[in-house]
């Protein structure tokens, strides 16, 4: 179970980054709360708050399932979570931008 939690910690922490940066830059960016979920624009405040929630969930998972960073299975699972959500979101938002939804 710890590996699953660490995987999701990486996914939540990775997903926090684009929402936090868009919110802090004052830019619109898709979120689950936009009209046309995940494709339409959400306000900077909504993105900042969504990014904070993702960061808090990721950190809470790491607090409850601590691991020692290094060359080990725990670190590999964290990086795998980052990789999976990073690849998914880059492909998804690339498609959203090409279709002109943003």
N, C-alpha and C positions, 0 to 999 in steps of 0.2 A: 504493500500500500504506500510506503514511503516514496518509492520510485514514481508512482503515479502523481502523488502530490507535488513532488519536485518538478516533474514534467510540466504540470499545470502552473506552478510558480513561474517557470521560465516563460510560458505562453502569456500569462497575465502581465508579467513585467515587460515583455516585448510589446504587447498590445497597448500598454500605457504610454509608450514613447510618442507615437504619432499624435495621439489625442492631447497629451500634455503640451507638446511643442506647438501644435496648431492653436490651442487655446491661449498659450502664453504669447504667441505672435499676433493674436487677434484675428486669426483667419478662420473661415468656415471650413469644415471637413466633415465627411460622412460619419454618422454614428448610428447605433441601433435605434435612436430616438428620432431620427429624421423621417420626413415623409419619403416614402420609398426606402425602407430600412436599409442602412448600409450603403446607400447610393446617393441620396439627396443630401444637401448641406445642413449641418447643424451649427448652431452659434458657437462662438469661441468659449463662452461660459459653459455650455453643455459639454463641449469637448474637454475642457479642463477638468470639470467634475467627473466625467466618465473616466478620464485618464487617472485621476486620483483614486477612484474606486478600484480600478484595475491594479494600480500600484499597491494599494493597501491589501487587496486580496493576495497578490503575489507575495508580499512581505509576510503576511499572516501565515501563509502556507509554509514559508521558510522558517518562521519562528516555531511553528508546531512540528515541523519535520526538518530539523537542522541537519546540515551536512558540512563536511570539511572540504573546502575547495581544493582542487588538485587534479591529478590524473587518476580519476576513479569513476565508478559507475554513477554515483550521485551527480557529479559535475557533468558527465555525459548526458544524463537525463535532463538536467537543467538546460544545457545547450541544445539538446534535441527539441525541447519545448519551444525555445527561441527560434530555432530553425524552421519548425513546422508552421508556427503562426506567422513568422516573417515571410516565408515563401508564399503562404496562402494570401496574406494581406497585400503583398507587393503585386501579385498577379491580379487580385481582385480590384485594387484601387487603380492599377494601370489600365484595366479594362474600363472602369468607371470614367477615368479621365479621357480615354480615347472616344468613348461614346458621348462625351460632352455633358455628363450629368453634373460636373463641377465647374 
